[in-house]
Amino acid sequence: MTRQYSFPEGHWDWPIKLPHHHAVRAGDMIFTGGQVDLNSQGTVRSIGELNGQVRNSMAYMQDLLTDLGVGFTDLVRLVVYYVGDASDEARMLNLLADIIGHEVKPVVNLINLPELCHPNMLCKIEGVAMRVPDGSTLPRQNYHLDAQTLLPRAFSHVVTCNDMIFTGDMTARFADGSVTHPGDIVAQTRLMMERLSQALQAAGAGMQDVVKVSAFYLGDGTAEDWEVSARIRADCFPDPGPTPTGIPVPSFPHDGLTTRIAATACAPGAHRIRLAWPNGHWNWTTALPYKHGVGSGQLIHLSGKVALDTHAKVLEPGDMVAQTRIAMENVARVLDEFGAALDDVVKVTTFCQGSASAEALYENLLIRSISYTVHGPATTGIPLPNLVQEDMVIEIEVIAIREHHTEA
């Protein structure tokens, strides 16, 4: 499989030399790292202007996609991390639609945060696109579901492309924008999971076809907070289930909202799912149907990797460098179950405990980056006030693509 790596001349850069690229293409799949409004020296531009930062971040993304032989019309997913309120979110969605075109209709995942990795940074945007290497387009279907969460018509609740299925955010918001069961994470989680099932059904799939789920919930960094909704989410999946990432956030932009989830699935009848849980690998604090790695065809999704032992005890409490090394070792162990290695990784997302400080991000970024050769994956780094457990300071999730299928 031919791989392409993109780092255009003049593109914003990190202040330290890294093997990472801003985008990677492997076959039909294209992943960009989080694009931000920095200049080539790493200085934030458009200070205080969310619209300006969105436009400039998307201009960088367009350069990456063009460099890899695709364009906005090939987008299937946008992931937007942003600082702002509900009105900022609505304005940003309309702006993104104007930038990519109202006919593209990707799914969009929105994560509101108190700050990003640089002071004055207001957004970080990553994209997933799909197109055949010979330039021909892939069959796709966009679903806008009126009974689901409010969403501009320029975006979809579900997108199917070839054998892949992507969902936007599932929440407890109604189509009129109101929030049901305000402040009740149990009731909202149940409704959210019902909506996820309905969205998959619209695409001809079910919960058994999900390979990856990403959930964000209102929490302050304790296992007790996490378990409340984690058990409800887990009950909705068969065993064995998908790979998960669960991240606490201090607030949501919509009053009364407590959680949201998004999923990636493979089409029924596509390459069968293969699962991984290495012997002695760390475990969650409660019994769950999830796995540490799920492969389908050439694609491998890993759950967020952390520094826990088999009894869910945090290793090296509070030590960013030590936990980063342990998490990366865990990444490598799960990949090895599929006959893959770190150099097969195309996208990495890192959530780290900390504030808006480039120095804090680069502390773990440097440790992570030495695991790769000169052709490193696309990367996104996100600071958070807390992670799932006290003294846990980093969580790393990756997507890898192997040249050969991952079936046993």
Residue pairs with C-beta under 8 A, 6 or more apart in sequence:
1 26
1 27
1 298
1 401
1 403
2 26
2 27
2 133
3 24
3 25
3 26
3 346
3 375
4 24
4 25
4 68
4 69
5 21
5 23
5 24
5 25
5 375
6 21
6 22
6 23
6 24
6 25
6 64
6 67
6 68
7 21
7 22
8 22
8 63
8 64
8 67
10 40
11 22
11 40
11 60
11 63
11 64
12 36
12 38
12 39
12 40
12 42
12 60
13 38
13 40
13 41
13 42
14 20
14 42
14 362
14 365
15 42
15 358
15 362
16 362
16 365
16 366
18 365
18 366
18 369
18 376
19 369
19 372
19 373
19 374
19 375
19 376
20 33
20 369
20 372
20 376
20 377
20 378
20 379
21 33
21 375
21 376
21 377
21 378
22 32
22 33
22 35
22 60
22 64
22 378
23 30
23 31
23 32
23 33
23 64
23 65
23 67
23 68
23 378
24 30
24 31
24 346
24 347
24 377
24 378
25 68
25 69
25 70
26 298
26 346
26 401
27 133
27 298
27 401
28 130
28 131
28 132
28 133
28 138
28 162
29 128
29 129
29 130
29 299
29 346
29 401
30 65
30 68
30 70
30 74
30 127
30 128
30 129
30 130
30 131
31 126
31 127
31 128
31 346
31 347
31 377
31 378
31 399
32 61
32 64
32 65
32 126
32 127
32 128
32 378
33 126
33 347
33 378
33 379
33 380
34 79
34 81
34 124
34 125
34 126
34 379
34 380
34 381
34 382
35 57
35 58
35 60
35 61
35 64
35 124
35 125
35 126
35 127
36 44
36 53
36 57
36 60
36 116
36 118
36 121
36 123
36 124
36 125
37 44
37 45
37 46
37 52
37 53
37 56
37 57
37 121
37 123
38 44
38 45
38 118
38 121
39 45
42 358
44 118
44 119
44 120
44 121
45 52
45 53
45 56
46 52
46 53
46 56
47 120
48 120
48 122
49 122
50 82
50 83
50 84
50 88
50 91
50 92
50 122
50 123
51 91
51 92
51 95
53 121
53 122
53 123
54 92
54 95
54 96
54 99
54 123
54 125
55 95
55 99
57 123
57 124
57 125
58 96
58 99
58 100
58 125
61 125
61 127
62 71
62 72
65 71
65 72
65 74
65 75
65 127
65 129
69 131
69 133
69 135
70 129
70 131
71 129
72 99
72 100
72 101
72 104
73 101
73 103
73 104
74 129
74 130
74 131
74 137
75 100
75 104
75 106
75 127
75 128
75 129
76 106
76 107
76 128
76 129
76 130
76 140
76 159
76 161
76 164
76 166
77 106
77 107
77 108
77 109
77 127
77 128
77 159
77 166
78 96
78 100
78 106
78 107
78 108
78 109
78 125
78 126
78 127
79 108
79 109
79 111
79 125
79 126
79 127
79 128
79 380
80 92
80 96
80 108
80 109
80 110
80 111
80 123
80 124
80 125
81 111
81 113
81 116
81 123
81 124
81 125
81 380
81 382
82 88
82 89
82 92
82 110
82 111
82 112
82 113
82 122
82 123
82 124
83 112
83 113
83 114
83 115
83 116
83 121
83 122
83 123
84 92
84 112
84 122
84 253
85 253
86 253
86 254
88 253
89 110
89 112
89 253
92 123
93 108
93 110
93 152
93 154
93 155
94 152
94 154
96 108
96 154
97 152
97 154
97 155
100 106
100 154
102 153
102 154
104 154
105 142
105 144
105 154
105 155
105 156
105 159
106 127
106 155
106 156
106 159
106 166
107 155
107 156
107 157
107 158
107 159
107 166
107 167
107 168
107 262
108 151
108 155
108 168
108 169
109 168
109 169
109 214
109 262
110 169
111 216
111 249
111 382
112 249
112 251
112 252
112 253
113 249
113 382
113 383
113 384
114 250
114 251
114 385
115 121
115 355
115 356
115 383
116 122
116 123
116 124
116 356
116 382
116 383
117 124
117 356
117 357
117 358
117 360
117 361
117 381
117 382
117 383
118 356
118 358
119 356
119 357
121 356
124 380
124 382
126 378
126 380
128 166
130 138
130 140
130 161
130 162
130 164
131 137
131 138
132 138
138 161
138 162
139 161
139 162
140 159
140 160
140 161
140 162
141 159
141 160
141 203
142 156
142 158
142 159
143 156
143 157
143 158
143 159
143 160
143 199
143 202
143 203
144 151
144 153
144 155
144 156
144 157
145 157
145 158
145 198
145 199
145 202
146 175
147 175
147 198
148 157
148 170
148 175
148 195
148 198
148 199
149 157
149 168
149 169
149 170
149 171
149 173
149 174
149 175
149 195
150 173
150 174
150 175
150 176
150 177
151 157
151 168
155 168
156 168
157 167
157 168
157 199
157 202
158 165
158 166
158 167
158 168
158 199
158 200
158 202
158 203
159 165
159 166
160 166
160 203
160 204
160 267
162 267
163 266
163 267
163 270
163 271
163 296
163 297
164 264
164 265
164 266
164 267
164 299
165 200
165 203
165 205
165 209
165 263
165 264
165 265
165 266
165 267
166 263
166 264
166 265
167 196
167 199
167 200
167 262
167 263
167 264
167 265
168 262
169 260
169 261
169 262
170 192
170 193
170 195
170 196
170 199
170 260
170 261
170 262
170 263
171 188
171 192
171 195
171 257
171 259
171 260
171 261
172 179
172 180
172 181
172 187
172 188
172 191
172 192
172 257
172 258
172 259
173 179
173 180
173 254
173 257
174 180
177 254
179 188
179 254
179 255
179 256
179 257
180 187
180 188
180 191
181 187
181 188
181 191
181 256
182 255
182 256
182 257
183 256
183 258
184 258
185 217
185 218
185 228
185 229
185 258
185 259
186 228
186 229
186 232
188 257
188 258
188 259
189 217
189 229
189 232
189 233
189 258
189 259
190 232
192 259
192 260
192 261
193 232
193 233
193 236
193 261
196 207
196 236
196 261
196 263
197 206
197 207
197 236
200 206
200 207
200 209
200 210
200 263
200 265
203 265
203 267
204 267
204 268
205 265
205 267
205 268
206 268
207 236
207 237
207 238
208 237
208 238
209 265
209 266
209 267
209 268
209 273
210 237
210 241
210 242
210 263
210 264
210 265
211 242
211 243
211 264
211 265
211 266
211 273
211 294
211 296
211 299
211 301
212 242
212 243
212 244
212 245
212 263
212 264
212 294
212 301
212 303
213 233
213 242
213 243
213 244
213 245
213 261
213 262
213 263
213 264
214 244
214 245
214 247
214 261
214 262
214 263
215 229
215 230
215 233
215 244
215 245
215 246
215 247
215 259
215 260
215 261
216 246
216 247
216 248
216 249
216 259
216 260
216 261
217 225
217 226
217 229
217 246
217 247
217 248
217 249
217 258
217 259
218 225
218 248
218 249
218 250
218 251
218 252
218 258
218 259
219 225
219 226
219 248
219 249
219 386
219 388
220 248
220 250
220 385
220 386
221 248
221 353
221 385
221 386
221 387
221 388
221 389
221 390
221 392
222 389
222 390
223 285
223 312
223 388
223 389
225 248
226 246
226 248
226 285
226 388
226 389
227 285
227 286
229 258
229 259
230 246
230 284
230 286
230 288
231 286
231 288
233 244
233 261
234 241
234 288
234 289
234 290
237 289
237 290
238 289
239 289
240 275
240 289
240 290
240 291
241 288
241 289
241 290
241 291
242 263
242 290
242 291
242 294
242 301
243 290
243 291
243 292
243 293
243 294
243 301
243 302
243 303
243 397
244 288
244 290
244 303
244 304
245 303
245 304
245 395
245 397
246 304
246 388
247 304
247 351
247 384
247 387
247 388
247 395
248 384
248 386
248 387
248 388
249 384
250 385
250 386
252 258
252 260
264 301
266 273
266 296
266 297
266 299
270 296
270 297
271 296
271 297
271 405
271 406
271 407
272 296
272 407
273 294
273 295
273 296
274 294
274 295
274 296
274 338
274 406
274 407
274 408
275 291
275 293
275 294
275 295
276 291
276 292
276 293
276 294
276 295
276 334
276 337
276 338
277 291
277 292
277 293
277 337
278 292
278 333
278 334
278 336
278 337
280 310
281 292
281 310
281 330
281 333
281 334
282 306
282 307
282 308
282 309
282 310
282 312
282 330
283 308
283 310
283 311
283 312
284 290
284 312
285 312
285 389
290 303
291 303
292 302
292 303
292 305
292 330
292 334
293 300
293 301
293 302
293 303
293 334
293 335
293 337
293 338
294 300
294 301
295 301
295 338
295 402
295 406
295 407
296 406
297 405
297 406
297 407
298 401
298 402
298 403
298 404
298 405
298 406
299 399
299 400
299 401
299 406
300 335
300 338
300 340
300 344
300 399
300 400
300 401
300 402
300 406
301 397
301 399
302 331
302 334
302 335
302 397
302 398
302 399
302 400
303 397
304 351
304 395
304 396
304 397
305 327
305 328
305 330
305 331
305 334
305 395
305 396
305 397
305 398
306 323
306 327
306 330
306 387
306 388
306 392
306 394
306 395
306 396
307 314
307 315
307 316
307 322
307 323
307 326
307 327
307 330
307 392
307 394
308 314
308 315
308 389
308 392
309 315
312 389
314 389
314 390
314 391
314 392
315 322
315 323
315 326
316 322
316 323
316 326
317 390
317 391
318 391
318 393
319 393
320 352
320 353
320 360
320 363
320 364
320 393
320 394
321 363
321 364
321 367
323 392
323 393
323 394
324 364
324 367
324 368
324 394
324 396
325 367
327 394
327 395
327 396
328 342
328 367
328 368
328 371
328 396
331 342
331 345
331 371
331 396
331 398
332 341
332 342
332 371
335 341
335 342
335 344
335 345
335 398
335 400
338 400
338 402
338 406
339 402
339 404
339 406
340 400
340 402
340 406
342 371
342 372
343 372
343 373
343 375
344 400
344 401
344 402
345 372
345 377
345 398
345 399
345 400
346 377
346 378
346 399
346 400
346 401
347 377
347 378
347 379
347 380
347 398
347 399
348 368
348 377
348 378
348 379
348 380
348 396
348 397
348 398
348 399
349 379
349 380
349 381
349 382
349 396
349 397
349 398
350 364
350 365
350 368
350 379
350 380
350 381
350 382
350 394
350 395
350 396
350 397
351 382
351 383
351 384
351 387
351 394
351 395
351 396
352 360
352 361
352 364
352 381
352 382
352 383
352 384
352 393
352 394
352 395
353 383
353 384
353 385
353 386
353 387
353 392
353 393
353 394
354 360
354 361
354 383
354 384
354 393
355 383
355 385
356 383
357 383
360 383
361 381
361 383
364 381
364 394
365 379
365 381
368 379
368 396
369 376
377 398
387 393
387 394
387 395
388 395
